[in-house]
Amino acid sequence: MDLNREHLRSMIYYDFKFGLTEQLSLQRLQLALEDSAPSRATIFRWFAEFKRGKINLKDDQRTGAPQKQ
């Protein structure tokens, strides 16, 4: 199963709401997902966003040219 960014953010958000620390979330996701786990920086960044009240798990809209596929 391929996990997209929204799936990973949902897992990080669950850990945040459950009361885990960033470090415990990182360890849990690395144990479960191994090489597919998000990076330490990603987990810490999203914890910071959740602490600021941002709970939208989707990517923000961007202006400019669409991404190439």
N, C-alpha and C positions, 0 to 999 in steps of 0.2 A: 504494500500500500504506500503510495506516495503522499506525503504530507505537504500541504502548501503553507504559506506564511500565516494564513488565517487560522489554520489548525494549530500551529505552534504557538501563536499568540494566545489562543484559547487555553492551551495547557499552562502557559505561563500565568495567565490571568487566574486560572483555578488555583495554582500554587499561591499566588498573591492573596486571594480571598481566603484561602485555607489558613493563612498566617505563616507560611514558610518564608524563610529568608531567601535572598537572591542566591546565596551559595548552596543552600539545600535544594532549591529548585534546579540549579545547574547540575548538581550531583544526581538528582532523581531523573532528570531528562537524559543525562549522559548514560546512566545505567539502563534506562528503558530503550533509548533510541540509538545509542552508540554513535556511529559516524554521522547519523542524520540529525543529531541534536543541535539546537541553535548554539551559537557561540556565547561565551561569558558576557561579552559586550552587549549582545542582543538582549540577553535576559536582564542584565542590569539596566539597560536603556528602557525596556518595557516596564520594569518595576517602577522606575522613576516616572514614566508616563502615567501609570495607574495611580501612583501617589499624588500626582497633580490632578487627578480626576478624569483623565482621558480613558474611556473604556470602549471606544470604537475600535474593533479588532480588524477592520478592513483598512486597506491602503488608502491614504489620503489622495484626493484628486490632484493631478499635476497638470500644469499648463505646458504648452510646447508641443513639439512633434511627438506622435505616437511611437511607442517602442517597436523596434523591428522584431519580427518573429522568426 
